Each structure stands twice: as C-alpha cells, then as structure tokens.
Amino acid sequence: MESTVIEGETVVVTARKISVRKDQTSTVKNVSSDEIGMLPIENISDVVSMQAGVVKGHFRGGRRTEVSYMIDGIPVDEGFGGEGRSIDLEPEAVQDLEVITGTFNAEYGKAMSGIVNAVTKRGGDDFHGSVSAALANYFTPNTDIFIGLKSSEINRNQDYKFNLSGPIISNKLYFLMNYRYQDNKNHLNGIRRFNVDDYSYFVADDPAMWYSEHNGDS
C-alpha cells in the first residue's frame, strides 16, 4: 500500500473571553519581571501594595496574619508573629509575582485573606547582570535635638545591589545570584549620659546635699 496525503478541512473555533465571571469572587493578578523592572520600587512588598484590595499588608480588610507568602510554591511565612514572610526576595530575582485576594482554591492552606507567590528567575544561555549603589544622609538645622548628625557623613545610609545570571554549561546548567547589602544608621543616636554600673556610697537624708553629674563616656 502506498501512503497518500489527504487534505482535510480547516476548522476555525472562535470564542469570546468572558469579561465578568459571576461565579468567581477572587482576584488574581500576575506581575511579570518586565513590569516589576519599570516600577519605582525597592522591594516586593511595594508591588503587592499596588494591587487592588491591598492596603498596608491587609487583603480586603483581613488581618496581616491571614495572608500566606510563598516562594516557588513553598510557604515562607514568618513563624513567630505570623505577619509577613521569613525570607525576602529582591525584585531583580523575581520572574513572576502572583497576588490572589479573596477566595482561592483548597491547595492553599493557613490563609484566609490572600496569597502572595513569587516565582524566581533562572539563568539562561546569555549573561545578564546589574550593579547599583546608593549613599544617603540626613540634614536638619535642629542639631540640638538630633544629636550626632554630621552633614559630611554621606555614607550614613548605604545600599548596594548586585545581580548576575548566565550559563555554567550551555543548554544544561545555569546560575543566578542576587546580593544586597544595606547599612542604615537612622537619624537617631544614643548618648550614654550615665553609666548604669556606677554607684555611690554617699548617704544623706537632706536632698540639698545631693547633686548629680554626667559620668557617661559620650
């Protein structure tokens, strides 16, 4: 028998996307790495706060402890207070951020208000990287209140970022590394007016005979 080619008819299926699903009460928002890169943010929490129904970590009026955070589908909820996540990701290391508010499937446990799932990036056959650094300081004319602030101390707040990805073995093995170092000394300085381990053997019932002096080292 000889094989022959039979030309079939072209079947075209046309469907229209439902704009409003009446049986769905949840909201799912996916933010891609390209969208994250265009946003003026410093961390992933800023992206989450931009979504509808999210206000300062509260999803649709729920408590902070009712939100579950995941990285690549693995729960990373903070284990002590139950608010937030125990592991933080830099925006440069996130490929896709999924934010679910309202009702969601039974596959998600320990959550009543919302789900935040961050999918990490992976390396590719091309090298990609970025480096950034920022230095900052505080300025105030009220030096009698905010003691210890120096206008010349430009590195009082430091923020360094480094990201690199690429191939180890082409088409087989890849790597991605992300590093961030922060050192923020804030605008408040502690001054040791008194040393707590100092004491006096002086005993007197007359308060007029007592006086105090600063014995601290700063």
N, CA and C atoms as a LAMMPS dump frame, in Angstrom:
ITEM: TIMESTEP
0
ITEM: NUMBER OF ATOMS
654
ITEM: BOX BOUNDS ff ff ff
-5.0000000000000000e+02 5.0000000000000000e+02
-5.0000000000000000e+02 5.0000000000000000e+02
-5.0000000000000000e+02 5.0000000000000000e+02
ITEM: ATOMS id mol type element x y z
1 1 1 N 0.842 -1.203 0
2 1 2 C 0 0 0
3 1 3 C 0.875 1.25 0
4 2 1 N 0.465 2.182 -0.758
5 2 2 C 1.197 3.433 -0.824
6 2 3 C 0.531 4.472 0.083
7 3 1 N 1.382 5.227 0.729
8 3 2 C 0.857 6.283 1.601
9 3 3 C 0.508 7.508 0.786
10 4 1 N -0.609 8.093 1.105
11 4 2 C -1.07 9.301 0.42
12 4 3 C -1.452 10.366 1.434
13 5 1 N -1.43 11.574 0.993
14 5 2 C -1.779 12.708 1.846
15 5 3 C -3.173 13.178 1.486
16 6 1 N -4.02 13.214 2.466
17 6 2 C -5.392 13.669 2.267
18 6 3 C -5.543 15.036 2.913
19 7 1 N -5.914 15.993 2.142
20 7 2 C -6.092 17.35 2.655
21 7 3 C -7.444 17.47 3.35
22 8 1 N -7.399 17.836 4.609
23 8 2 C -8.629 17.98 5.369
24 8 3 C -9.124 19.413 5.363
25 9 1 N -10.288 19.58 5.929
26 9 2 C -10.873 20.909 6.008
27 9 3 C -10.329 21.668 7.223
28 10 1 N -10.199 22.942 7.079
29 10 2 C -9.733 23.796 8.174
30 10 3 C -10.888 24.088 9.124
31 11 1 N -10.647 23.8 10.4
32 11 2 C -11.658 24.036 11.425
33 11 3 C -11.244 25.264 12.234
34 12 1 N -12.047 26.265 12.242
35 12 2 C -11.773 27.503 12.974
36 12 3 C -12.75 27.61 14.139
37 13 1 N -12.2 27.705 15.342
38 13 2 C -13.01 27.837 16.55
39 13 3 C -12.867 29.27 17.056
40 14 1 N -13.948 29.946 17.161
41 14 2 C -13.949 31.331 17.632
42 14 3 C -14.677 31.402 18.97
43 15 1 N -14.007 31.999 19.947
44 15 2 C -14.602 32.131 21.281
45 15 3 C -14.326 33.527 21.802
46 16 1 N -15.17 33.977 22.643
47 16 2 C -15.027 35.305 23.231
48 16 3 C -14.768 35.161 24.723
49 17 1 N -13.755 35.863 25.19
50 17 2 C -13.408 35.803 26.6
51 17 3 C -14.493 36.468 27.436
52 18 1 N -14.828 35.794 28.523
53 18 2 C -15.846 36.336 29.424
54 18 3 C -15.229 37.47 30.233
55 19 1 N -15.786 38.648 30.105
56 19 2 C -15.236 39.807 30.811
57 19 3 C -15.534 39.761 32.302
58 20 1 N -16.696 39.266 32.671
59 20 2 C -17.085 39.183 34.071
60 20 3 C -17.629 37.792 34.347
61 21 1 N -16.946 37.083 35.267
62 21 2 C -17.429 35.766 35.678
63 21 3 C -18.239 35.924 36.958
64 22 1 N -19.515 35.626 36.871
65 22 2 C -20.405 35.837 38.012
66 22 3 C -20.149 34.849 39.145
67 23 1 N -19.547 33.695 38.826
68 23 2 C -19.311 32.691 39.856
69 23 3 C -17.922 32.808 40.482
70 24 1 N -17.161 33.821 40.147
71 24 2 C -15.817 33.987 40.687
72 24 3 C -15.769 35.203 41.594
73 25 1 N -15.336 34.963 42.843
74 25 2 C -15.272 36.046 43.825
75 25 3 C -13.845 36.439 44.165
76 26 1 N -12.869 35.768 43.604
77 26 2 C -11.475 36.081 43.888
78 26 3 C -10.875 36.918 42.763
79 27 1 N -9.731 37.503 43.054
80 27 2 C -8.998 38.302 42.081
81 27 3 C -7.562 37.814 42.025
82 28 1 N -7.087 37.52 40.827
83 28 2 C -5.721 37.046 40.631
84 28 3 C -4.991 38.052 39.755
85 29 1 N -3.866 38.521 40.237
86 29 2 C -3.056 39.483 39.492
87 29 3 C -1.636 38.953 39.372
88 30 1 N -1.149 38.844 38.148
89 30 2 C 0.218 38.414 37.886
90 30 3 C 1.029 39.602 37.37
91 31 1 N 2.142 39.843 38.031
92 31 2 C 3.037 40.932 37.646
93 31 3 C 4.331 40.315 37.135
94 32 1 N 4.672 40.569 35.892
95 32 2 C 5.858 39.979 35.279
96 32 3 C 7.118 40.737 35.684
97 33 1 N 8.271 40.138 35.377
98 33 2 C 9.547 40.774 35.701
99 33 3 C 9.739 42.07 34.922
100 34 1 N 9.216 42.119 33.697
101 34 2 C 9.317 43.356 32.913
102 34 3 C 8.52 44.485 33.56
103 35 1 N 7.335 44.16 34.068
104 35 2 C 6.524 45.176 34.745
105 35 3 C 7.175 45.614 36.046
106 36 1 N 7.762 44.645 36.777
107 36 2 C 8.442 44.983 38.026
108 36 3 C 9.622 45.905 37.755
109 37 1 N 10.351 45.646 36.659
110 37 2 C 11.507 46.472 36.327
111 37 3 C 11.162 47.907 35.993
112 38 1 N 9.935 48.165 35.574
113 38 2 C 9.519 49.523 35.225
114 38 3 C 8.924 50.286 36.404
115 39 1 N 8.73 49.611 37.531
116 39 2 C 8.111 50.259 38.687
117 39 3 C 9.165 50.894 39.59
118 40 1 N 8.881 52.054 40.173
119 40 2 C 9.817 52.705 41.104
120 40 3 C 9.698 52.11 42.503
121 41 1 N 10.227 50.921 42.693
122 41 2 C 10.064 50.199 43.956
123 41 3 C 11.428 49.813 44.513
124 42 1 N 11.431 49.443 45.798
125 42 2 C 12.641 48.978 46.454
126 42 3 C 12.538 47.526 46.885
127 43 1 N 11.311 47.006 47.035
128 43 2 C 11.125 45.625 47.457
129 43 3 C 9.801 45.102 46.911
130 44 1 N 9.585 43.802 47.105
131 44 2 C 8.392 43.147 46.581
132 44 3 C 7.131 43.624 47.293
133 45 1 N 7.253 44.011 48.545
134 45 2 C 6.079 44.491 49.283
135 45 3 C 5.464 45.715 48.621
136 46 1 N 6.294 46.528 47.975
137 46 2 C 5.762 47.697 47.269
138 46 3 C 4.878 47.283 46.099
139 47 1 N 5.254 46.197 45.414
140 47 2 C 4.443 45.705 44.295
141 47 3 C 3.114 45.169 44.805
142 48 1 N 3.158 44.429 45.908
143 48 2 C 1.933 43.863 46.477
144 48 3 C 0.978 44.974 46.905
145 49 1 N 1.518 46.036 47.495
146 49 2 C 0.672 47.129 47.982
147 49 3 C -0.018 47.883 46.854
148 50 1 N 0.491 47.761 45.628
149 50 2 C -0.12 48.447 44.489
150 50 3 C -1.347 47.732 43.942
151 51 1 N -1.592 46.504 44.388
152 51 2 C -2.702 45.729 43.844
153 51 3 C -4.019 46.136 44.499
154 52 1 N -5.096 45.967 43.751
155 52 2 C -6.423 46.33 44.247
156 52 3 C -6.81 45.457 45.436
157 53 1 N -7.338 46.075 46.465
158 53 2 C -7.771 45.344 47.648
159 53 3 C -6.701 45.162 48.698
160 54 1 N -5.48 45.666 48.461
161 54 2 C -4.379 45.511 49.413
162 54 3 C -4.018 46.88 49.979
163 55 1 N -4.058 46.996 51.306
164 55 2 C -3.72 48.244 51.984
165 55 3 C -2.799 47.922 53.151
166 56 1 N -1.533 48.298 53.032
167 56 2 C -0.548 48.127 54.103
168 56 3 C -0.513 46.691 54.621
169 57 1 N -0.498 45.736 53.719
170 57 2 C -0.405 44.337 54.106
171 57 3 C -1.716 43.667 54.43
172 58 1 N -2.815 44.411 54.434
173 58 2 C -4.136 43.85 54.701
174 58 3 C -4.846 43.583 53.37
175 59 1 N -5.333 42.361 53.2
176 59 2 C -6.026 41.968 51.977
177 59 3 C -7.528 41.996 52.214
178 60 1 N -8.202 42.901 51.511
179 60 2 C -9.658 43.027 51.603
180 60 3 C -10.145 43.144 53.043
181 61 1 N -9.444 43.911 53.832
182 61 2 C -9.856 44.162 55.205
183 61 3 C -9.464 43.086 56.191
184 62 1 N -8.788 42.033 55.748
185 62 2 C -8.381 40.965 56.654
186 62 3 C -7.141 41.33 57.452
187 63 1 N -6.775 40.451 58.361
188 63 2 C -5.598 40.668 59.185
189 63 3 C -4.328 40.307 58.416
190 64 1 N -3.212 40.853 58.875
191 64 2 C -1.928 40.524 58.259
192 64 3 C -1.592 39.045 58.423
193 65 1 N -2.028 38.454 59.535
194 65 2 C -1.732 37.048 59.796
195 65 3 C -2.549 36.102 58.929
196 66 1 N -3.497 36.623 58.175
197 66 2 C -4.341 35.783 57.326
198 66 3 C -3.833 35.716 55.888
199 67 1 N -2.629 36.223 55.652
200 67 2 C -2.017 36.207 54.32
201 67 3 C -0.872 35.203 54.318
202 68 1 N -0.811 34.37 53.296
203 68 2 C 0.25 33.374 53.168
204 68 3 C 1.211 33.798 52.062
205 69 1 N 2.507 33.741 52.373
206 69 2 C 3.548 34.116 51.418
207 69 3 C 4.306 32.867 50.975
208 70 1 N 4.579 32.786 49.686
209 70 2 C 5.256 31.625 49.117
210 70 3 C 6.35 32.071 48.154
211 71 1 N 7.36 31.223 48.027
212 71 2 C 8.405 31.383 47.017
213 71 3 C 8.48 30.09 46.232
214 72 1 N 8.163 30.157 44.964
215 72 2 C 8.102 28.967 44.1
216 72 3 C 7.155 27.908 44.669
217 73 1 N 6.054 28.36 45.277
218 73 2 C 5.055 27.45 45.815
219 73 3 C 5.351 26.914 47.196
220 74 1 N 6.486 27.292 47.789
221 74 2 C 6.866 26.813 49.123
222 74 3 C 6.537 27.894 50.149
223 75 1 N 5.764 27.581 51.201
224 75 2 C 5.411 28.601 52.202
225 75 3 C 6.64 29.13 52.926
226 76 1 N 6.722 30.436 53.064
227 76 2 C 7.823 31.083 53.783
228 76 3 C 7.258 32.091 54.785
229 77 1 N 6.14 31.734 55.406
230 77 2 C 5.511 32.633 56.374
231 77 3 C 6.399 32.812 57.6
232 78 1 N 6.341 33.994 58.176
233 78 2 C 7.082 34.274 59.394
234 78 3 C 6.5 33.446 60.531
235 79 1 N 7.357 32.696 61.23
236 79 2 C 6.884 31.693 62.173
237 79 3 C 6.575 32.182 63.565
238 80 1 N 6.985 33.37 63.945
239 80 2 C 6.79 33.838 65.314
240 80 3 C 5.519 34.677 65.437
241 81 1 N 5.492 35.815 64.802
242 81 2 C 4.303 36.66 64.881
243 81 3 C 3.265 36.332 63.836
244 82 1 N 3.673 35.602 62.782
245 82 2 C 2.738 35.234 61.732
246 82 3 C 2.449 36.322 60.73
247 83 1 N 3.18 37.438 60.808
248 83 2 C 2.968 38.538 59.871
249 83 3 C 4.136 38.624 58.898
250 84 1 N 3.835 38.62 57.625
251 84 2 C 4.884 38.754 56.623
252 84 3 C 5.569 37.439 56.33
253 85 1 N 6.736 37.52 55.714
254 85 2 C 7.488 36.338 55.3
255 85 3 C 8.848 36.322 55.975
256 86 1 N 9.375 35.122 56.157
257 86 2 C 10.668 34.966 56.808
258 86 3 C 11.823 35.147 55.84
259 87 1 N 11.57 35.032 54.546
260 87 2 C 12.596 35.2 53.515
261 87 3 C 12.132 36.281 52.549
262 88 1 N 13.007 37.22 52.288
263 88 2 C 12.653 38.311 51.384
264 88 3 C 13.436 38.174 50.088
265 89 1 N 12.784 38.463 48.99
266 89 2 C 13.405 38.41 47.672
267 89 3 C 13.564 39.816 47.123
268 90 1 N 14.649 40.005 46.399
269 90 2 C 14.839 41.272 45.708
270 90 3 C 14.029 41.277 44.414
271 91 1 N 13.528 42.421 43.995
272 91 2 C 12.737 42.48 42.754
273 91 3 C 13.482 41.955 41.539
274 92 1 N 14.814 42.111 41.514
275 92 2 C 15.597 41.65 40.365
276 92 3 C 15.623 40.137 40.246
277 93 1 N 15.267 39.411 41.307
278 93 2 C 15.307 37.951 41.286
279 93 3 C 13.944 37.32 41.05
280 94 1 N 12.914 38.12 40.812
281 94 2 C 11.548 37.607 40.656
282 94 3 C 11.168 37.595 39.179
283 95 1 N 10.721 36.438 38.7
284 95 2 C 10.249 36.302 37.326
285 95 3 C 8.767 36.651 37.204
286 96 1 N 7.99 36.222 38.199
287 96 2 C 6.549 36.476 38.177
288 96 3 C 6.049 36.553 39.607
289 97 1 N 5.194 37.52 39.864
290 97 2 C 4.605 37.687 41.191
291 97 3 C 3.099 37.529 41.076
292 98 1 N 2.568 36.539 41.785
293 98 2 C 1.135 36.249 41.754
294 98 3 C 0.501 36.689 43.064
295 99 1 N -0.502 37.54 42.961
296 99 2 C -1.217 38.043 44.136
297 99 3 C -2.678 37.64 44.012
298 100 1 N -3.155 36.846 44.973
299 100 2 C -4.538 36.368 44.982
300 100 3 C -5.244 36.973 46.186
301 101 1 N -6.326 37.673 45.939
302 101 2 C -7.117 38.252 47.023
303 101 3 C -8.509 37.638 47.015
304 102 1 N -9.067 37.487 48.186
305 102 2 C -10.404 36.902 48.286
306 102 3 C -10.343 35.39 48.379
307 103 1 N -11.308 34.729 47.799
308 103 2 C -11.371 33.266 47.852
309 103 3 C -10.338 32.654 46.92
310 104 1 N -9.888 31.438 47.28
311 104 2 C -8.907 30.743 46.46
312 104 3 C -9.072 29.255 46.674
313 105 1 N -8.354 28.472 45.887
314 105 2 C -8.505 27.021 45.905
315 105 3 C -8.047 26.421 47.23
316 106 1 N -8.468 25.17 47.448
317 106 2 C -8.134 24.471 48.687
318 106 3 C -6.667 24.085 48.761
319 107 1 N -5.926 24.24 47.674
320 107 2 C -4.499 23.899 47.685
321 107 3 C -3.702 24.831 48.583
322 108 1 N -4.264 25.99 48.894
323 108 2 C -3.578 26.94 49.759
324 108 3 C -4.116 26.797 51.172
325 109 1 N -3.214 26.549 52.109
326 109 2 C -3.613 26.419 53.5
327 109 3 C -3.075 27.562 54.343
328 110 1 N -3.557 27.662 55.563
329 110 2 C -3.127 28.673 56.532
330 110 3 C -3.314 30.098 56.006
331 111 1 N -4.35 30.303 55.256
332 111 2 C -4.614 31.642 54.723
333 111 3 C -6.112 31.843 54.597
334 112 1 N -6.558 33.06 54.916
335 112 2 C -7.972 33.389 54.806
336 112 3 C -8.213 34.639 53.963
337 113 1 N -7.191 35.49 53.833
338 113 2 C -7.378 36.754 53.121
339 113 3 C -6.722 36.78 51.75
340 114 1 N -5.496 36.258 51.657
341 114 2 C -4.804 36.36 50.381
342 114 3 C -3.581 35.474 50.292
343 115 1 N -3.075 35.35 49.066
344 115 2 C -1.892 34.55 48.764
345 115 3 C -0.934 35.404 47.945
346 116 1 N 0.34 35.346 48.293
347 116 2 C 1.388 36.003 47.511
348 116 3 C 2.435 34.952 47.167
349 117 1 N 2.59 34.663 45.888
350 117 2 C 3.542 33.648 45.432
351 117 3 C 4.53 34.289 44.463
352 118 1 N 5.806 34.241 44.816
353 118 2 C 6.861 34.8 43.972
354 118 3 C 7.599 33.667 43.27
355 119 1 N 7.673 33.741 41.961
356 119 2 C 8.394 32.752 41.154
357 119 3 C 9.751 33.345 40.801
358 120 1 N 10.812 32.643 41.181
359 120 2 C 12.157 33.17 40.979
360 120 3 C 12.618 32.995 39.539
361 121 1 N 13.559 33.827 39.166
362 121 2 C 14.142 33.738 37.834
363 121 3 C 15.109 32.566 37.75
364 122 1 N 15.488 32.223 36.543
365 122 2 C 16.515 31.223 36.293
366 122 3 C 17.485 31.783 35.262
367 123 1 N 18.682 31.241 35.27
368 123 2 C 19.672 31.697 34.313
369 123 3 C 19.369 31.222 32.906
370 124 1 N 20.058 31.787 31.941
371 124 2 C 19.878 31.414 30.54
372 124 3 C 21.209 31.268 29.838
373 125 1 N 21.166 31.154 28.529
374 125 2 C 22.386 30.982 27.744
375 125 3 C 23.155 32.288 27.57
376 126 1 N 22.555 33.398 27.943
377 126 2 C 23.229 34.693 27.868
378 126 3 C 23.456 35.243 29.272
379 127 1 N 24.538 35.987 29.411
380 127 2 C 24.843 36.602 30.695
381 127 3 C 24.068 37.918 30.843
382 128 1 N 23.493 38.087 32.021
383 128 2 C 22.782 39.318 32.358
384 128 3 C 23.175 39.717 33.778
385 129 1 N 23.279 40.991 34.017
386 129 2 C 23.641 41.452 35.349
387 129 3 C 23.361 42.928 35.532
388 130 1 N 23.407 43.344 36.765
389 130 2 C 23.195 44.751 37.102
390 130 3 C 23.887 45.051 38.423
391 131 1 N 24.345 46.282 38.549
392 131 2 C 25.008 46.754 39.763
393 131 3 C 24.478 48.15 40.072
394 132 1 N 24.172 48.387 41.327
395 132 2 C 23.718 49.719 41.731
396 132 3 C 24.179 50.005 43.155
397 133 1 N 24.354 51.267 43.452
398 133 2 C 24.778 51.691 44.788
399 133 3 C 24.126 53.027 45.111
400 134 1 N 23.829 53.217 46.377
401 134 2 C 23.208 54.466 46.822
402 134 3 C 23.736 54.831 48.201
403 135 1 N 24.074 56.105 48.369
404 135 2 C 24.521 56.642 49.648
405 135 3 C 23.611 57.805 50.019
406 136 1 N 23.308 57.928 51.293
407 136 2 C 22.395 58.991 51.723
408 136 3 C 22.74 59.435 53.136
409 137 1 N 22.264 60.613 53.476
410 137 2 C 22.483 61.173 54.797
411 137 3 C 21.268 62.019 55.177
412 138 1 N 21.214 62.431 56.421
413 138 2 C 20.132 63.274 56.917
414 138 3 C 20.663 64.69 57.172
415 139 1 N 19.824 65.651 56.915
416 139 2 C 20.189 67.043 57.192
417 139 3 C 19.073 67.696 57.991
418 140 1 N 19.456 68.399 59.046
419 140 2 C 18.492 69.126 59.855
420 140 3 C 19.194 70.288 60.548
421 141 1 N 18.543 71.427 60.65
422 141 2 C 19.129 72.534 61.424
423 141 3 C 18.967 72.345 62.93
424 142 1 N 18.144 71.384 63.337
425 142 2 C 17.885 71.154 64.765
426 142 3 C 18.91 70.176 65.329
427 143 1 N 20.167 70.593 65.349
428 143 2 C 21.227 69.709 65.84
429 143 3 C 21.171 69.515 67.345
430 144 1 N 20.458 70.397 68.058
431 144 2 C 20.324 70.214 69.496
432 144 3 C 19.344 69.102 69.834
433 145 1 N 18.475 68.758 68.893
434 145 2 C 17.511 67.672 69.097
435 145 3 C 18.047 66.363 68.517
436 146 1 N 18.478 66.418 67.269
437 146 2 C 19.033 65.231 66.615
438 146 3 C 20.552 65.293 66.746
439 147 1 N 21.031 64.809 67.879
440 147 2 C 22.445 64.928 68.223
441 147 3 C 23.256 63.909 67.42
442 148 1 N 24.417 64.337 66.969
443 148 2 C 25.347 63.418 66.318
444 148 3 C 25.248 63.352 64.818
445 149 1 N 24.282 64.039 64.21
446 149 2 C 24.172 64.034 62.751
447 149 3 C 25.218 64.97 62.155
448 150 1 N 25.98 64.455 61.207
449 150 2 C 27.015 65.234 60.541
450 150 3 C 26.686 65.328 59.058
451 151 1 N 26.678 66.536 58.53
452 151 2 C 26.368 66.716 57.107
453 151 3 C 27.423 66.109 56.203
454 152 1 N 28.643 65.929 56.713
455 152 2 C 29.718 65.358 55.901
456 152 3 C 29.671 63.833 55.842
457 153 1 N 28.827 63.212 56.653
458 153 2 C 28.751 61.741 56.694
459 153 3 C 27.789 61.255 55.605
460 154 1 N 28.267 61.223 54.359
461 154 2 C 27.394 60.883 53.232
462 154 3 C 27.079 59.396 53.17
463 155 1 N 27.832 58.572 53.874
464 155 2 C 27.586 57.126 53.845
465 155 3 C 26.855 56.649 55.095
466 156 1 N 26.068 57.509 55.699
467 156 2 C 25.316 57.089 56.885
468 156 3 C 24.312 55.999 56.523
469 157 1 N 23.695 56.113 55.367
470 157 2 C 22.815 55.07 54.843
471 157 3 C 23.431 54.525 53.563
472 158 1 N 23.673 53.22 53.535
473 158 2 C 24.311 52.584 52.389
474 158 3 C 23.404 51.488 51.831
475 159 1 N 23.371 51.39 50.507
476 159 2 C 22.551 50.378 49.838
477 159 3 C 23.266 49.942 48.563
478 160 1 N 23.683 48.667 48.519
479 160 2 C 24.4 48.127 47.368
480 160 3 C 23.646 46.906 46.833
481 161 1 N 23.513 46.825 45.499
482 161 2 C 22.822 45.713 44.851
483 161 3 C 23.709 45.114 43.766
484 162 1 N 23.65 43.782 43.665
485 162 2 C 24.411 43.082 42.627
486 162 3 C 23.599 41.887 42.147
487 163 1 N 23.459 41.764 40.836
488 163 2 C 22.694 40.666 40.248
489 163 3 C 23.427 40.154 39.024
490 164 1 N 23.556 38.814 38.912
491 164 2 C 24.253 38.211 37.772
492 164 3 C 23.649 36.844 37.482
493 165 1 N 23.422 36.556 36.22
494 165 2 C 22.905 35.252 35.789
495 165 3 C 23.53 34.888 34.455
496 166 1 N 23.569 33.574 34.183
497 166 2 C 24.153 33.12 32.923
498 166 3 C 24.356 31.62 32.914
499 167 1 N 25.029 31.093 31.901
500 167 2 C 25.219 29.645 31.776
501 167 3 C 26.488 29.159 32.473
502 168 1 N 26.406 27.964 33.044
503 168 2 C 27.587 27.243 33.512
504 168 3 C 27.99 26.217 32.462
505 169 1 N 27.013 25.435 32.023
506 169 2 C 27.16 24.54 30.873
507 169 3 C 26.037 24.886 29.91
508 170 1 N 26.384 25.286 28.712
509 170 2 C 25.39 25.77 27.758
510 170 3 C 24.299 24.735 27.517
511 171 1 N 23.04 25.214 27.589
512 171 2 C 21.844 24.396 27.358
513 171 3 C 21.628 23.309 28.41
514 172 1 N 22.411 23.33 29.492
515 172 2 C 22.262 22.285 30.517
516 172 3 C 22.184 22.848 31.938
517 173 1 N 23.118 23.702 32.271
518 173 2 C 23.224 24.151 33.658
519 173 3 C 23.404 25.666 33.683
520 174 1 N 22.6 26.323 34.551
521 174 2 C 22.621 27.776 34.616
522 174 3 C 22.746 28.221 36.073
523 175 1 N 23.036 29.484 36.253
524 175 2 C 23.128 30.034 37.606
525 175 3 C 22.485 31.415 37.637
526 176 1 N 22.074 31.798 38.831
527 176 2 C 21.565 33.144 39.088
528 176 3 C 21.911 33.514 40.519
529 177 1 N 22.516 34.654 40.699
530 177 2 C 22.852 35.112 42.044
531 177 3 C 22.392 36.556 42.216
532 178 1 N 21.929 36.841 43.42
533 178 2 C 21.443 38.18 43.738
534 178 3 C 21.915 38.539 45.134
535 179 1 N 22.49 39.712 45.286
536 179 2 C 23.051 40.124 46.574
537 179 3 C 22.666 41.575 46.845
538 180 1 N 22.313 41.838 48.09
539 180 2 C 22.015 43.209 48.507
540 180 3 C 22.549 43.443 49.91
541 181 1 N 23.25 44.55 50.072
542 181 2 C 23.796 44.93 51.377
543 181 3 C 23.254 46.3 51.763
544 182 1 N 22.702 46.381 52.968
545 182 2 C 22.166 47.634 53.477
546 182 3 C 22.725 47.912 54.862
547 183 1 N 23.088 49.152 55.096
548 183 2 C 23.547 49.597 56.409
549 183 3 C 22.953 50.976 56.66
550 184 1 N 21.869 51.006 57.414
551 184 2 C 21.155 52.252 57.698
552 184 3 C 21.293 52.594 59.179
553 185 1 N 21.994 53.665 59.466
554 185 2 C 22.229 54.062 60.849
555 185 3 C 21.106 54.921 61.421
556 186 1 N 20.138 55.264 60.579
557 186 2 C 18.987 56.044 61.015
558 186 3 C 19.413 57.458 61.426
559 187 1 N 18.469 58.242 61.898
560 187 2 C 18.734 59.629 62.258
561 187 3 C 18.794 59.844 63.764
562 188 1 N 18.709 58.76 64.541
563 188 2 C 18.74 58.867 65.994
564 188 3 C 20.031 58.26 66.523
565 189 1 N 20.654 58.945 67.461
566 189 2 C 21.888 58.474 68.074
567 189 3 C 21.693 58.363 69.578
568 190 1 N 22.173 57.282 70.142
569 190 2 C 22.119 57.119 71.587
570 190 3 C 23.316 57.776 72.253
571 191 1 N 23.1 58.426 73.363
572 191 2 C 24.168 59.078 74.119
573 191 3 C 24.168 58.509 75.529
574 192 1 N 25.339 58.08 75.99
575 192 2 C 25.452 57.499 77.318
576 192 3 C 25.682 58.625 78.332
577 193 1 N 24.579 59.125 78.879
578 193 2 C 24.678 60.189 79.877
579 193 3 C 25.236 59.655 81.193
580 194 1 N 24.792 58.455 81.559
581 194 2 C 25.221 57.849 82.811
582 194 3 C 25.638 56.41 82.544
583 195 1 N 26.616 55.955 83.281
584 195 2 C 26.986 54.55 83.257
585 195 3 C 26.17 53.821 84.319
586 196 1 N 25.425 52.836 83.918
587 196 2 C 24.496 52.185 84.844
588 196 3 C 25.213 51.395 85.923
589 197 1 N 26.484 51.056 85.715
590 197 2 C 27.187 50.263 86.72
591 197 3 C 27.883 51.137 87.77
592 198 1 N 27.767 52.457 87.666
593 198 2 C 28.357 53.351 88.663
594 198 3 C 27.378 53.579 89.812
595 199 1 N 27.91 53.683 91.006
596 199 2 C 27.069 53.948 92.168
597 199 3 C 27.9 54.698 93.212
598 200 1 N 27.224 55.204 94.229
599 200 2 C 27.878 55.998 95.264
600 200 3 C 27.505 55.449 96.632
601 201 1 N 28.497 55.507 97.56
602 201 2 C 28.247 55.089 98.937
603 201 3 C 27.767 56.256 99.806
604 202 1 N 27.618 57.418 99.211
605 202 2 C 27.223 58.59 99.986
606 202 3 C 25.79 58.437 100.486
607 203 1 N 25.597 58.696 101.769
608 203 2 C 24.281 58.576 102.384
609 203 3 C 23.951 59.89 103.089
610 204 1 N 22.806 60.459 102.764
611 204 2 C 22.363 61.693 103.415
612 204 3 C 20.857 61.805 103.269
613 205 1 N 20.216 62.26 104.343
614 205 2 C 18.768 62.433 104.312
615 205 3 C 18.357 63.785 103.749
616 206 1 N 19.287 64.733 103.719
617 206 2 C 18.963 66.077 103.234
618 206 3 C 19.143 66.126 101.714
619 207 1 N 18.073 66.313 100.936
620 207 2 C 18.203 66.354 99.468
621 207 3 C 19.115 67.469 98.98
622 208 1 N 19.28 68.531 99.767
623 208 2 C 20.126 69.641 99.332
624 208 3 C 21.587 69.242 99.248
625 209 1 N 21.965 68.182 99.93
626 209 2 C 23.356 67.743 99.916
627 209 3 C 23.672 66.848 98.716
628 210 1 N 22.665 66.49 97.973
629 210 2 C 22.882 65.606 96.821
630 210 3 C 23.059 66.428 95.546
631 211 1 N 23.859 65.943 94.665
632 211 2 C 23.981 66.527 93.33
633 211 3 C 24.309 65.388 92.354
634 212 1 N 24.001 65.594 91.113
635 212 2 C 24.257 64.569 90.093
636 212 3 C 25.092 65.165 88.968
637 213 1 N 25.869 64.34 88.33
638 213 2 C 26.69 64.756 87.202
639 213 3 C 26.723 63.628 86.172
640 214 1 N 26.956 64 84.94
641 214 2 C 27.012 63.011 83.863
642 214 3 C 28.36 62.304 83.903
643 215 1 N 28.322 61.02 84.123
644 215 2 C 29.556 60.246 84.161
645 215 3 C 29.703 59.325 82.953
646 216 1 N 28.878 59.55 81.946
647 216 2 C 28.956 58.714 80.753
648 216 3 C 30.171 59.05 79.904
649 217 1 N 30.403 58.213 78.906
650 217 2 C 31.582 58.383 78.055
651 217 3 C 31.231 58.983 76.699
652 218 1 N 30.006 59.528 76.543
653 218 2 C 29.656 60.154 75.271
654 218 3 C 28.695 61.315 75.514
